[in-house]
Amino acid sequence: MLEKLSSAFSGVVKTLSGKSTITERNIEDTVEQIKMALLEADVNLRVVRRFVNSTIEEAKGEKVLKAVDPGQQFVKIIYDKIVAMLGDTKVDLHLKGPDTQSVILMLGLQGAGKTTAAHKLAAKLLKDGRKPLLAACDLVRPAAVEQLSQLGEKIGVPVFKENSKDAVKNAKEAIDFARRNGNDTIIIDTAGRLQIDEDMMAELVKIKKVTSPVEVLLVADAMTGQNAVEIAKSFDEQLGLTGVILTKFDSDARGGAALSLKTITDKPILFVGTGEKTEDFEVFHPERIASRILGMGDIVSLVEKAQETVDQEAALKMQKKLQRNEFTLQDMLEQFQQVKKMGSMSKLLEMLPGMNGIDPSQLDMSGMKKNEAIIQSMTYKERLNHLIIGPSRRKRIAKGSGTSVADVNKLIKQFEKTKLMMKKVSRNRGLQGKMMNQLGLDPSMMGGAGGMGGLGGLDPSALKGMDMNKLREMARRFR
């Protein structure tokens, strides 16, 4: 979503970082570039003016002009201003204790993704140890109740639904149902319209009155740009929003909504939807988004994603295999699948410092898919011992995978080289440290599990053992 904006800001950062001296003219020219980038991203004009004026005022002070490294000081000011624009710090849901019910009211226009966001939020809360209940109170959109029922069943969360045509009554009964069944968090999916109208607002006001929610969340479509800000203001005036969930954050939208919402409405963005899958739902971290915009990457989020997807026991087994030089084609296949679990290549590239400007379509991802197909066409015995794969077996594997014998030969040669390199890396801590430095990481954070085959030479299992506090401190120093 922020590619174009990030591209513009990354260029500014590269230019500034190389300057040993900065003049007032440099500052004015740079801020003008930033101003144009923000306006092209559909950021609210008032927000842009505030950003520009405060940046110029602070940058022209002695702190920058007379600093030992003025370029870095200026970049730091820009970073801080973007973070402030996005909301300064992460904001958590204000839920009551597990022995008391917490109601979350989901609002938004039709098509914004309320129902999908409701089930993603329920899945997250379930993972966090809560006992959520989804309440189907969208009685306007056809099949909305059935959609929520299917999504709830998919993630193992109960869904309260009644045949009643009264959404207010349904919401009230959902609270009673949750109390009887021990659900501590009730997420109410409400009806939306193509545009705000009095009937919808009146119904929502009544639902809020009978349910007393601790959170009133607006689900806004990032692709609507400045309209999302106006919609948020309208809902807030009548219902008192506590936060925003921004959907379609992975789209090619220009990013104006994300950069304007907090400043204009004073309501924090709590979560962003980054795809269609249940797990494509992230906590909104202003400082991390600011890092991505400036092309600094987001190593902390990358490590957290690895920690969510990498099994610790499997990582330790992999480490022992590498040390004993027992890496097999089956292990390579599992590595491919592990990387895929972490998300699309475009999302992963965003998190790596200096990689934001790279177009994922320019990367040869077909090679990994082809290799995966070839390994899957092997028998389990062949995957464990590649030395038994003779000419006749290679011909069979090529036919089964829809590739050529030359492709199979190429994979096996690549595997043998990789195995040899991984053996060297697993036994050479100095070489591991060099690889970590290339990624902008502190080698001292290297955990017990090592290896190759993952992202840019760093296996996800290596990320698993990192100390998150040390990583955050490194990220702050890097900025």
C-alpha positions in Angstrom: 0.0 0.0 0.0 2.8 2.4 0.9 5.1 1.5 -2.0 5.0 4.9 -3.9 5.2 6.9 -0.7 8.1 4.8 0.5 9.9 5.1 -2.8 9.8 8.9 -2.6 10.9 9.0 1.1 13.6 6.4 0.5 15.1 8.7 -2.1 15.1 11.6 0.3 16.7 9.5 3.0 19.5 8.3 0.7 20.2 11.8 -0.4 20.3 13.2 3.2 22.3 10.4 4.7 25.3 11.1 2.5 25.5 14.8 3.3 28.2 16.0 5.7 26.7 19.5 5.8 23.1 20.7 5.4 21.9 24.2 4.6 18.6 25.9 5.0 18.1 25.6 1.3 18.7 21.8 1.5 16.0 21.6 4.1 13.5 23.6 2.2 14.1 21.6 -1.0 13.8 18.3 0.8 10.6 19.3 2.7 9.1 20.4 -0.7 9.8 16.9 -2.0 8.2 15.3 1.0 5.2 17.7 0.7 4.6 16.6 -2.9 4.9 12.9 -1.9 2.4 13.3 0.8 -0.1 15.1 -1.4 0.3 12.5 -4.1 -0.5 9.8 -1.5 -3.8 11.6 -0.8 -2.8 12.7 2.7 -5.2 15.3 4.1 -4.0 18.9 3.2 -4.2 20.0 6.9 -2.1 17.1 7.9 0.5 17.9 5.2 0.7 21.6 6.2 1.2 20.7 9.9 3.9 18.1 9.0 5.8 20.5 6.7 5.7 23.5 9.1 6.8 21.5 12.1 9.5 19.7 10.2 11.0 22.9 8.8 10.9 24.6 12.2 12.7 21.8 13.9 15.2 21.1 11.1 16.4 24.7 10.8 17.4 24.7 14.5 21.0 24.3 15.7 20.3 20.6 16.4 20.5 19.8 12.7 22.6 22.6 11.1 25.4 22.3 13.6 25.2 18.5 14.2 28.2 16.2 13.7 26.0 14.1 11.3 23.3 16.6 10.1 21.9 14.2 7.5 21.1 11.5 10.1 19.6 14.2 12.4 17.3 15.4 9.7 16.2 11.9 8.8 15.5 11.3 12.5 13.3 14.4 12.6 11.3 13.1 9.6 11.0 9.7 11.1 9.7 11.2 14.4 7.2 13.4 12.5 5.8 10.4 10.6 5.5 8.3 13.8 3.6 11.2 15.4 1.3 11.5 12.4 0.5 7.8 12.7 -0.2 7.8 16.4 3.1 7.8 18.3 2.7 4.3 19.9 0.8 1.1 19.5 -2.6 1.1 21.2 -4.1 -2.1 22.6 -7.7 -3.1 23.0 -9.0 -2.1 26.4 -10.6 -5.3 27.4 -11.9 -6.3 30.9 -10.5 -9.2 32.9 -11.5 -12.8 31.8 -14.1 -13.0 34.6 -16.0 -10.0 33.2 -17.6 -9.6 29.8 -16.1 -7.2 27.2 -18.2 -6.1 24.2 -16.6 -5.0 20.9 -18.9 -3.2 18.5 -17.9 -3.3 14.9 -19.1 -0.5 12.7 -18.6 0.5 9.0 -20.0 1.0 5.6 -21.1 -2.0 3.5 -18.1 -3.5 1.7 -15.5 -2.2 4.1 -14.9 -5.7 5.4 -16.6 -5.7 8.8 -17.5 -9.4 8.8 -14.1 -10.5 7.7 -12.4 -8.2 10.2 -14.7 -9.5 13.0 -13.6 -13.1 12.5 -9.9 -12.1 12.2 -10.1 -10.2 15.4 -11.9 -13.2 17.1 -9.1 -15.5 15.9 -6.5 -13.2 17.4 -8.3 -13.0 20.7 -8.7 -16.8 20.8 -5.0 -17.1 20.2 -4.4 -14.6 23.1 -6.3 -16.8 25.5 -9.7 -15.1 25.4 -13.0 -16.9 24.8 -14.7 -14.8 22.1 -18.3 -15.0 20.7 -19.3 -13.6 17.3 -22.7 -12.0 17.3 -24.4 -11.8 13.9 -26.4 -8.6 13.9 -26.0 -7.6 10.3 -29.6 -8.4 9.1 -29.5 -6.2 6.1 -26.8 -7.6 3.8 -27.9 -10.9 2.2 -26.0 -13.9 3.5 -24.1 -11.8 6.1 -25.2 -14.1 8.9 -24.3 -17.2 6.9 -20.9 -15.8 6.1 -20.1 -15.0 9.7 -21.3 -18.5 10.7 -18.9 -20.1 8.2 -16.0 -17.9 9.3 -16.7 -18.6 12.9 -16.8 -22.4 12.3 -13.5 -22.1 10.4 -11.6 -20.7 13.4 -13.5 -22.6 16.1 -15.3 -19.6 17.5 -19.1 -19.9 18.3 -21.5 -17.6 16.5 -24.7 -16.3 18.0 -27.5 -15.9 15.4 -31.3 -15.7 15.7 -34.1 -15.6 13.1 -35.3 -12.4 14.6 -35.3 -9.3 12.3 -34.5 -7.0 15.2 -30.7 -6.4 15.4 -31.0 -4.6 18.7 -32.8 -7.6 20.3 -30.2 -10.0 18.8 -27.3 -8.0 20.2 -28.9 -8.0 23.7 -29.6 -11.8 23.6 -26.0 -12.4 22.4 -24.8 -10.8 25.7 -27.0 -13.2 27.7 -25.9 -16.2 25.6 -22.3 -15.3 26.2 -22.9 -15.0 30.0 -24.5 -18.4 30.1 -21.7 -20.1 28.0 -18.6 -18.4 29.6 -17.6 -16.2 26.6 -15.7 -13.3 28.0 -15.5 -11.2 24.7 -18.5 -10.5 22.4 -17.7 -9.2 18.9 -20.9 -7.7 17.4 -21.0 -7.6 13.6 -23.4 -4.8 12.7 -25.1 -3.8 9.4 -23.6 -1.2 7.1 -25.0 0.8 4.2 -23.4 2.0 0.9 -23.4 5.4 2.6 -24.3 6.8 6.1 -28.0 7.2 6.7 -30.2 8.0 9.7 -31.8 4.6 10.0 -28.4 2.9 10.2 -27.1 5.3 12.8 -30.3 5.0 14.9 -30.0 1.3 15.0 -26.3 1.4 15.9 -27.0 3.9 18.7 -29.6 1.5 20.2 -27.2 -1.4 19.9 -24.5 0.5 21.7 -27.0 1.5 24.5 -28.1 -2.1 25.2 -24.6 -3.7 25.0 -22.4 -1.0 26.7 -19.3 -1.9 24.6 -15.7 -1.3 25.9 -14.5 -0.8 22.3 -16.4 0.9 19.4 -14.3 0.1 16.3 -14.7 1.5 12.8 -13.7 -0.8 10.0 -12.6 1.4 7.2 -11.4 0.5 3.7 -7.9 1.9 3.0 -8.7 2.2 -0.7 -11.3 4.9 -0.1 -8.6 7.4 0.8 -9.8 10.6 2.3 -13.3 9.3 2.3 -12.2 7.0 5.1 -11.4 10.0 7.2 -14.7 11.7 6.6 -16.6 8.4 7.4 -14.6 8.1 10.6 -15.6 11.6 11.6 -19.3 10.9 11.0 -19.3 7.7 13.0 -17.4 9.3 15.8 -19.8 12.2 16.2 -22.7 10.0 16.8 -21.2 6.8 18.4 -17.9 7.9 19.9 -15.3 5.7 18.3 -12.4 4.2 20.3 -10.3 3.0 17.4 -10.1 2.0 13.7 -9.4 -1.2 11.8 -8.0 -0.4 8.4 -8.7 -3.1 5.8 -7.1 -3.8 2.4 -3.8 -2.4 3.7 -2.1 -4.7 1.2 -3.8 -3.0 -1.8 -2.3 -0.4 -4.1 -4.0 2.4 -2.3 -1.9 5.5 -1.9 -1.8 5.5 1.9 -3.5 8.8 2.6 -6.1 7.3 5.0 -3.5 5.7 7.3 -1.5 8.9 7.4 -4.5 11.2 8.0 -6.8 9.3 10.3 -5.1 9.8 13.7 -4.3 13.5 13.2 -7.8 14.4 11.9 -10.0 12.1 14.1 -7.6 11.6 17.1 -8.7 7.9 17.0 -5.9 5.3 16.9 -5.5 2.7 14.2 -5.5 -0.6 16.2 -5.2 -3.2 13.4 -4.7 -3.5 9.7 -6.0 -6.2 7.4 -3.2 -7.3 5.0 -4.9 -10.0 3.0 -7.8 -12.4 2.7 -6.6 -15.1 5.0 -7.5 -15.2 8.7 -3.9 -14.7 9.8 -3.5 -11.6 7.5 -4.3 -9.3 10.5 -1.7 -7.2 12.2 -1.4 -5.0 15.2 -0.7 -1.4 14.0 2.7 -0.2 15.1 3.3 3.5 14.1 7.0 3.3 14.5 7.3 0.2 12.3 5.2 1.6 9.6 7.3 4.8 9.7 10.4 2.6 9.2 8.9 0.9 6.2 7.9 4.3 4.7 11.5 5.5 5.1 12.9 2.3 3.5 14.5 1.2 6.8 12.6 -2.1 6.8 10.9 -3.7 9.8 13.1 -6.4 11.2 11.2 -6.6 14.5 7.9 -7.5 12.7 9.8 -10.0 10.5 11.2 -11.8 13.6 7.8 -11.8 15.3 6.3 -13.4 12.1 9.1 -16.0 12.2 8.5 -16.7 15.8 4.8 -17.2 15.1 5.4 -19.6 12.2 8.6 -21.5 13.2 8.2 -24.4 15.5 10.9 -24.3 18.2 11.3 -28.1 18.4 11.6 -28.3 14.6 14.2 -25.5 14.6 16.3 -27.4 17.1 16.1 -30.6 15.1 17.2 -28.7 12.0 20.2 -27.3 13.9 21.3 -30.7 14.9 20.9 -32.0 11.3 23.0 -29.2 10.0 25.7 -29.9 12.5 25.7 -33.6 11.6 25.6 -32.8 7.9 22.3 -34.6 7.6 20.3 -32.0 5.6 18.0 -33.7 3.0 15.8 -32.8 0.1 12.8 -33.3 2.5 14.3 -30.7 4.8 14.7 -28.4 1.8 11.1 -28.9 0.9 10.1 -28.0 4.5 12.2 -24.9 4.3 10.4 -23.8 1.1 7.0 -24.3 2.9 8.3 -22.5 6.0 9.1 -19.4 4.0 5.7 -19.5 2.3 4.0 -19.6 5.7 5.6 -16.3 6.6 3.6 -14.5 3.8 4.0 -13.2 0.3 7.5 -12.1 -0.9 6.3 -8.5 -1.3 5.4 -8.4 2.4 8.7 -9.9 3.5 10.7 -7.6 1.3 9.0 -4.6 2.9 10.5 -5.7 6.3 14.1 -6.0 5.1 16.2 -2.8 5.3 16.9 -1.3 1.8 14.6 -3.8 0.0 11.4 -1.8 -0.1 12.1 -0.4 -3.5 12.5 -3.9 -5.1 9.6 -5.1 -7.2 8.7 -8.7 -6.1 7.6 -9.4 -9.7 11.2 -9.0 -10.8 12.2 -11.9 -8.5 12.2 -15.4 -10.0 9.8 -17.0 -7.7 8.9 -19.6 -10.3 12.2 -21.3 -9.5 11.2 -22.1 -6.0 7.8 -23.3 -7.1 9.4 -25.6 -9.7 11.9 -27.0 -7.2 9.0 -27.6 -4.8 7.1 -29.5 -7.4 10.2 -31.6 -8.3 10.8 -32.6 -4.7 7.2 -33.4 -4.1 7.4 -35.8 -7.1 10.1 -37.8 -5.4 9.4 -40.7 -3.1 10.1 -40.2 0.6 13.1 -42.5 0.3 14.5 -40.4 -2.5 14.1 -37.2 -0.5 16.0 -38.7 2.4 18.9 -40.0 0.2 19.4 -38.1 -3.1 22.3 -40.4 -4.1 19.9 -43.1 -5.2 18.3 -40.9 -7.8 19.7 -42.3 -11.0 18.8 -41.5 -14.6 15.6 -43.6 -14.7 14.4 -42.0 -11.4 15.2 -38.5 -12.7 13.2 -39.1 -15.8 10.2 -40.3 -13.7 10.5 -37.3 -11.4 10.7 -34.9 -14.3 7.6 -36.4 -15.8 5.7 -36.3 -12.5 6.5 -32.7 -11.8 5.9 -31.4 -15.4 9.6 -30.4 -15.7 12.6 -31.6 -17.6 15.5 -34.0 -16.6 17.7 -30.9 -16.8 15.6 -29.2 -14.2 15.9 -32.2 -11.9 19.7 -32.3 -12.4 19.9 -28.6 -11.7 18.0 -28.9 -8.4 20.1 -31.8 -7.2 23.3 -29.9 -8.0 21.9 -26.8 -6.2 21.0 -29.0 -3.2 24.5 -30.5 -3.0 26.1 -27.0 -3.1 23.6 -25.7 -0.5 24.2 -28.6 1.8 28.0 -28.0 1.6 27.5 -24.3 2.2 25.2 -24.9 5.2 27.7 -27.3 6.7 30.3 -24.6 6.6 27.9 -21.9 8.0 26.6 -24.1 10.8 30.2 -24.6 12.1 31.5 -21.1 11.5 30.1 -18.5 13.8 32.2 -15.8 12.2 30.5 -16.4 8.8 27.1 -16.4 10.5 28.0 -13.0 12.0 28.8 -11.6 8.5 25.5 -12.8 7.2 23.7 -11.1 10.0 25.5 -7.9 9.4 24.5 -7.9 5.8 20.9 -7.9 6.9 21.4 -5.1 9.3 21.1 -7.4 12.4 23.3 -7.6 15.4 25.3 -10.9 15.3 25.1 -11.2 19.1 21.3 -11.8 18.7 22.0 -15.1 16.9 20.1 -17.8 18.6 20.9 -21.4 19.0 19.3 -22.5 15.7 21.4 -21.6 12.6 21.2 -22.4 9.0 20.5 -21.2 5.5 17.8 -21.5 2.9 15.4 -18.9 4.2 15.2 -15.1 3.6 18.3 -13.6 2.0 20.5 -16.4 3.5 18.8 -16.2 6.9 16.8 -19.2 7.8 13.6 -18.6 9.8 14.8 -20.9 12.4 17.7 -18.5 13.1 15.2 -15.7 13.7 13.4 -17.9 16.2 16.1 -17.6 18.9 16.6 -13.8 18.8 16.2 -11.7 21.9 13.3 -9.4 21.1 14.3 -6.7 23.6 17.8 -6.5 22.1 16.3 -6.5 18.6 14.1 -3.5 19.4 17.0 -1.7 20.9 19.1 -2.4 17.8 16.3 -1.1 15.6 16.1 2.1 17.6 19.9 2.6 17.1 19.6 1.9 13.4 17.1 4.6 13.0 
